[in-house]
Amino acid sequence: DSGVTQTPKHLITATGQRVTLRCSPRSGDLSVYWYQQSLDQGLQFLIQYYNGEERAKGNILERFSAQQFPDLHSELNLSSLELGDSALYFCASSGGGVAKGYTFGSGTRLTVV
Amino acid sequence: LAKTTQPISMDSYEGQEVNITCSHNNIATNDYITWYQQFPSQGPRFIIQGYKTKVTNEVASLFIPADRKSSTLSLPRVSLSDTAVYYCLVGGYMNRDDKIIFGKGTRLHILP
């Protein structure tokens, strides 16, 4: 157990639908990062939150949004889902950037049918 | 965040020592070098981190030359279970615009 909890582990939904992925960071970590990993692809950075505020944005689609709540858990909302959104979605947390290291959750596997 | 360059893939045999080199020519003074390992369908896992010279833990060694423009991850006596993707990441403590970009990594394939 890495200390980063992601739910659900698996999600199957239809095109056009909306889903919410949840992440609880490791205790004490203020930063949460979301990544998308399609089959045999690298980790695509989506967005970072630090203590409730958006800190950095990657190539996140407009159909996707995220937020971090006062208890530091984060949610990634994916709407108007397309087949190409099928991927593993990882959440990572950190106490201070690269130098402090990142702890990843086990991911949510999203399948859009 | 410093850009990194790694080989796309490597093959080796069980019991061999494997060295994976990462180039990071524009590393900053306060940047650390961190390596992660990722198995299929799992999140990346921290392996080792260093700033300069050599760092060793129970899993691997990290060699960093004096100019710090490259680093080498050394895996001693690999086994089939070391087959994974290895990512090199360079950066410091959290900056304002902290887009943590993992490159494509090095796909290591261990053969029996």
Interface residues (C-beta under 8 A of the other chain):
Chain A: S2 V4 S31 Y33 Y35 G42 L43 F45 Q48 Y50 R55 A56 K57 G58 L88 F90 A92 S94 G96 G97 V98 A99 K100 G101 Y102 T103 F104 G105 S106 G107 R109
Chain B: L1 N30 D31 Y32 T34 Y36 S41 Q42 G43 P44 R45 F46 Q49 Y87 L89 V90 G91 G92 Y93 M94 N95 R96 D97 D98 K99 I100 I101 F102 G103 K104 G105
